[in-house]
Amino acid sequence: NITASIQLTQPNLSVIGWTSSHQIFNGVYDGSKYIFYGSSAYLSGYGSSFVSTDGVNFTLLSKTAYIVPQESVILNGIYFVTGNEGFVTSPDGLTYSHSGSSYNDMVKTASKYIAAGYISSDGQIYNSPDFSSWTKRTPANARELYTVATDGSTVLAAGYLNVYKSTDNGDSWTTVFTGADETFTCMIWGNSRYIAAGYNGSGYFIRTSTNEGLIWTTVSTDNIYVLKMKKVNNQYF
């Protein structure tokens, strides 16, 4: 009998022994490396990919696409993983993406359209210069995104846990706010501030931010679930 002492390097570069909190369902070999698909507690579930060249030392990749994997294969140099959410593909076996997206909200800057949404628990951000060709710009490990708003130059995208900021028309994003068990459902810009609504473990909220999403001030905790906000004739609805 041979017992392998598997070592796993996680995205934060910590090295741990393999445990039952990491699961593998299937995998492929591309001639240079093994790639296994499953779930990891580090990434809060499915959509996890493990890479190894020797079967003993594994690296958990940052999650780029959520999927409960059922089968995996390499066809014409493209890595395919199929499962409960359809399929994801990768050109290199390291980063994966869904073939399309599902949008909840959209804004227009001076030069691009920016849309935010999610597939299963994966956040999705795409932008387009012409409303025809769209490029995926989602930050790594993003969760569900429900809303996007702009003051004309800065763009904020928000949803479950995080608020992201872009200053280059949605080409790149940085995390500016992370809440504990918080979800932003809608957001607009007006009166020199971002105004957002959502909910957390204790109830609903309406908040404002005057520093591009870094700090939020709660202005209402009425028991109202807000799905959309609009400004009409200088009134907010």
PEGILIN-V169438 format. One record per residue. RES is the residue in one letter. SS is DSSP state (h for helix, s for strand, l for the rest). PHI is phi in radians with two decimals (NA if undefined). OMEGA is omega as a letter, one per 40 degrees, with the letter a starting at -180 (NA if undefined). Layout:
{{RES	SS	PHI	OMEGA} {RES	SS	PHI	OMEGA}}
This chain:
{{N	l	NA	i} {I	l	-2.08	i} {T	l	-2.00	a} {A	l	-1.56	i} {S	l	-1.64	a} {I	l	-1.36	i} {Q	s	-1.92	a} {L	s	-2.08	i} {T	s	-1.62	a} {Q	l	-1.59	a} {P	l	-0.99	i} {N	l	-1.51	i} {L	l	1.30	i} {S	l	-1.28	a} {V	s	-1.98	a} {I	s	-2.31	i} {G	s	-1.38	a} {W	l	-1.16	i} {T	l	-2.32	a} {S	l	-1.23	i} {S	l	-1.35	i} {H	s	-2.05	a} {Q	s	-2.25	i} {I	s	-2.11	a} {F	s	-1.94	i} {N	s	-2.89	a} {G	s	-2.98	a} {V	s	-2.40	i} {Y	s	-2.18	a} {D	l	-1.85	i} {G	l	1.80	i} {S	l	-2.30	a} {K	l	-2.64	i} {Y	s	-1.62	i} {I	s	-2.21	a} {F	s	-1.99	a} {Y	s	-2.07	i} {G	s	-3.10	a} {S	s	-2.44	i} {S	s	-2.53	i} {A	h	-1.10	a} {Y	h	-1.06	a} {L	h	-1.81	i} {S	l	1.05	i} {G	s	2.17	a} {Y	s	-1.22	a} {G	s	1.50	a} {S	s	-1.72	i} {S	s	-2.16	i} {F	s	-2.03	a} {V	s	-2.09	i} {S	s	-2.62	i} {T	l	-1.86	a} {D	l	-2.27	i} {G	l	1.37	a} {V	l	-2.10	i} {N	s	-1.78	a} {F	s	-2.01	i} {T	s	-2.15	i} {L	s	-1.50	a} {L	l	-1.35	i} {S	l	-1.05	a} {K	l	-1.31	i} {T	l	-2.02	i} {A	l	-2.73	i} {Y	l	-1.37	i} {I	l	-2.88	i} {V	l	-1.50	a} {P	s	-1.35	i} {Q	s	-1.93	i} {E	s	-2.54	i} {S	s	-2.51	a} {V	s	-2.81	i} {I	s	-1.92	a} {L	s	-2.26	i} {N	l	0.91	i} {G	l	1.40	i} {I	s	-1.90	i} {Y	s	-1.53	i} {F	s	-2.04	i} {V	s	-2.27	i} {T	s	-1.92	a} {G	s	-3.10	a} {N	l	-1.10	a} {E	l	-1.76	a} {G	s	1.77	i} {F	s	-2.64	i} {V	s	-2.19	a} {T	s	-2.31	i} {S	s	-2.56	i} {P	l	-1.46	a} {D	l	-2.32	a} {G	l	1.41	a} {L	l	-1.98	i} {T	l	-2.13	a} {Y	l	-2.20	i} {S	s	-2.64	i} {H	s	-1.29	a} {S	l	-1.28	i} {G	l	-2.52	i} {S	l	-2.62	i} {S	l	-2.31	a} {Y	s	-1.82	i} {N	s	-1.86	a} {D	s	-2.67	a} {M	s	-2.66	i} {V	s	-2.34	i} {K	s	-2.16	i} {T	l	-1.62	a} {A	l	-1.13	a} {S	l	-2.23	a} {K	l	-2.56	i} {Y	s	-1.54	i} {I	s	-2.28	a} {A	s	-2.15	i} {A	s	-2.27	i} {G	s	-3.02	i} {Y	s	-2.86	i} {I	s	-2.18	a} {S	l	0.97	i} {S	l	-1.83	a} {D	s	-1.54	i} {G	s	-1.16	a} {Q	s	-2.35	i} {I	s	-2.29	i} {Y	s	-2.24	i} {N	s	-2.36	a} {S	s	-2.65	i} {P	l	-1.46	a} {D	l	-2.38	a} {F	l	1.17	i} {S	l	-2.03	i} {S	l	-1.73	a} {W	l	-2.08	i} {T	s	-2.09	i} {K	s	-1.28	a} {R	l	-2.23	a} {T	l	-1.15	i} {P	l	-1.12	i} {A	l	-1.07	i} {N	l	1.15	i} {A	l	-1.19	i} {R	l	-1.63	a} {E	l	-0.95	i} {L	s	-2.05	a} {Y	s	-2.02	a} {T	s	-2.67	i} {V	s	-2.54	a} {A	s	-2.58	a} {T	s	-2.51	i} {D	l	-1.66	a} {G	l	1.97	i} {S	l	-2.24	i} {T	l	-1.53	i} {V	s	-2.12	i} {L	s	-1.99	i} {A	s	-2.16	a} {A	s	-2.52	i} {G	s	-3.05	a} {Y	s	-1.39	i} {L	s	1.36	a} {N	s	-2.02	i} {V	s	-2.05	a} {Y	s	-1.95	a} {K	s	-2.22	i} {S	s	-2.34	i} {T	l	-2.07	a} {D	l	-2.23	i} {N	l	1.08	i} {G	l	1.50	i} {D	l	-1.26	i} {S	l	-2.45	a} {W	l	-2.40	i} {T	s	-2.23	i} {T	s	-1.38	i} {V	s	-1.95	a} {F	s	-2.66	i} {T	s	-2.30	i} {G	s	-1.89	i} {A	s	-1.55	i} {D	s	0.99	a} {E	s	-2.02	i} {T	s	-2.27	i} {F	s	-1.61	a} {T	s	-1.69	a} {C	s	-2.75	a} {M	s	-2.83	i} {I	s	-2.45	i} {W	s	-1.98	i} {G	s	-3.10	i} {N	l	0.97	i} {S	l	1.08	i} {R	s	-2.78	i} {Y	s	-1.51	i} {I	s	-2.13	a} {A	s	-2.36	i} {A	s	-2.21	i} {G	s	3.08	a} {Y	s	-2.66	i} {N	s	-2.42	a} {G	l	-1.17	a} {S	l	-1.90	i} {G	s	2.61	a} {Y	s	-1.73	a} {F	s	-2.65	i} {I	s	-2.16	a} {R	s	-2.29	i} {T	s	-2.27	i} {S	s	-2.45	i} {T	l	-1.86	a} {N	l	-2.22	i} {E	l	1.05	i} {G	l	1.52	a} {L	l	-1.27	i} {I	l	-2.22	a} {W	l	-2.05	i} {T	s	-1.92	i} {T	s	-1.32	a} {V	s	-1.99	i} {S	s	-2.74	i} {T	l	-2.21	i} {D	l	-1.03	a} {N	l	-1.37	a} {I	l	-2.27	i} {Y	l	-1.58	a} {V	l	-1.68	a} {L	l	-1.87	a} {K	l	-2.65	i} {M	l	-2.20	i} {K	l	-2.43	i} {K	s	-1.95	a} {V	s	-2.34	i} {N	l	0.90	i} {N	l	1.11	i} {Q	s	-2.03	a} {Y	s	-1.84	a} {F	l	-2.08	NA}}
